[in-house]
Amino acid sequence: MQDREKIRQLFERYRQGQCTPEEQARLHTWFNQYAQHDAGGLEELREIYETEKTGLRRRKFLWLPYAAALFVAGLIGVWYLHDGLRIQSKAEATTPKSNDVAPGGNRATLTLADGRVVNLSEAQNGIIVGEGITYLDGTAVVGERRNKSTDGHPLTRSLTLSTPKGGTYRVTLSDGTQIWLNAASTLKYPERFFGNERVVEIEGEAYFSVAKDASRPFKVISSGQEITVVGTQFNISAYIDDTEVKTTLVEGAVRLQVESSGEHIALSPGEQGVLTQGNLRKRSVDPTSSVAWKNGDFYFDNTPFVDMMKQIERWYNVEIVYEREVPADRFSGSMSRDVMLQTVLQLLTVSEIKYSISDKKLIIE
């Protein structure tokens, strides 16, 4: 491999968190080229880094970056079968290349107060609510609008930002709060905040970086739960087909309250509130797994197979079909969400889980 030393240096820079976005994109592109043709480059990378096998005696599959032993980088998978290392080539996969599915991207719709629906540009990754509504680069989405009625009173207009399966988007609200929406999610928010509080509603998953305003608490309503904050960063996962609503605090402090009972708890950074059938509890967690999607990665930590498949289903916009019982396997590790679906699914062949893809259906056989 002529670029062996350059690739090795890029790996090292990525491991140390020093890669620029352009260098990360170069690594993604490089891997996809090898994954679509042969495993020769992966075998060569196997010689670049020594892989640790300690603690992998049970059936747990670890994803590592580009066939290296740098788990924290999380760009590509190397999988372990019991206590032996196996590098899985593209040619070994059970699904034909022609059935591969591209990852999601910047996709969303904006529903205005008058009911009009705007298909947001896939070339952009976010919008800003100001005097009008613009993309992050300043290009207009919706022109300047009146903020007061004819009698001088404030107008409260509701907007809805929705992402489909395979879509993410970002919005900066009028108060400066930034919100990242994951796939298959909906955010309802006012065009302007008036009064003594700021209230939004979320269904699905979103990451919040709330602008500080001690005089106007920020409230997030979702699936029977209300979150109250002043200025903080947290992730909430509230998909209607999940049994739990998870709120993970990264920075600051939040207060969670169950709407039906009034039960409430406070979270500190590194804690997660879990709402299950009206019952609220908290636990200590590593926030990395909850916010990985925002940074463009999958990250699993002993994750049940069915939960992993839900993430894959939402991001690649495929339907998961189980022909037999749901496998009991659990998975740990990380991988870029920029790779093709076939790359992600190679780990299933190692775990002896058979699958096929047909007409946007991922069939677990």
C-alpha positions, 0 to 999 in steps of 0.5 A: 500500500503506497499510502501506508505511512500517510494512513498510519499517521492519519490514524494516529492523529484521529486517535489523539483527536487532532484530525480535521474534518477534511482528514476524517472525510479522507479516512471515511472515503479510503475505507469505503473504497477498500470495503467495496473491493477487497480486504487487502488494505484491511489486512495490511492495516492489521499489521500496522496496529497490534490488537488486544484480545484480553477480555473477549472470551465471550460472545461480544463483538467489538468495533474498532477503527479501520481494523486498528486497535483504536476503539475510541476512534470508531470509524470501521469494524474489526470483529472478534469471534469468541477468542480469535480475531477475524478480519471480515472482507466485503467479498465474504458478506452474504448480501450482494453489493447491488443491495447496499444502502447509503447512509442518511444525510441532511434531510428535513421539512419545516412546517410553517404556522400557516400550514405550508411545508418547506423541504429543506436543502440537503446541501445545508445542515441547519437553519436559524430562526431570526427576523426571518428563517435562514440556513446557517450560511445566511441563505433565506428559507423564509423571509422576514415576518411580522412579530406583532398583530395589528393591535400591537400584541405579540404574535405566537407562531408555531413551527415544526421541524421534522426529520424522516428516517435517514435524516438529521438537521439542526436549528438555532432558535430565536433565543440562541438555543441550538438543537440537533434532531436525529432521524425520524424526529419532530420538534415543535417550537415558537417562532419567538419566545414570549412570557416568562418561560421557553417551551418546546416539544420533542418526539424522537431524539434530539441534542439540546444546547440551551442558551442561558436565561435565568429569568426564563426557564427552558422546558422540553415536553416529551412522552409524558415528561417535562424537562426544565433547565436554564442553560445546559447541554443534554440529549433526550431520546423519546421515540414512540416505539421505544419502551423508555424515555432517556434523558442524558445530561452532559453539562449543567443541571436539569429537572425531570418531572412526570406529567401524570404524577408530578414525580421529579428528579434532578440530574447532574452531568454524567447521569441519565433519567429513565422514564418507563411506564410512568416511573422515573429513575436515574443512573450514572452513565458515560454520555458518549454513547448517547451523544455519539449520533450527533458527532456522526457515529454509532456507539453501542455499549452491551446494546441488545440486538433489537435496539441496535437494529432500531438505530440502523433502521432509522438511519438507513431508512430500511424496514427490519423484518424478523423471520425468526426469534429476535437474536439475543446477542449484544454488541459493543463498539463504535463506527462512523455513520457515514459508511454503507449499510453493508459495512455495518452488517458485516458484523452479523455474519461473524455473529452467525446471524444471517440476513438479506436485503430486498426492496429496502427491507433488512430481513433477519433470517 
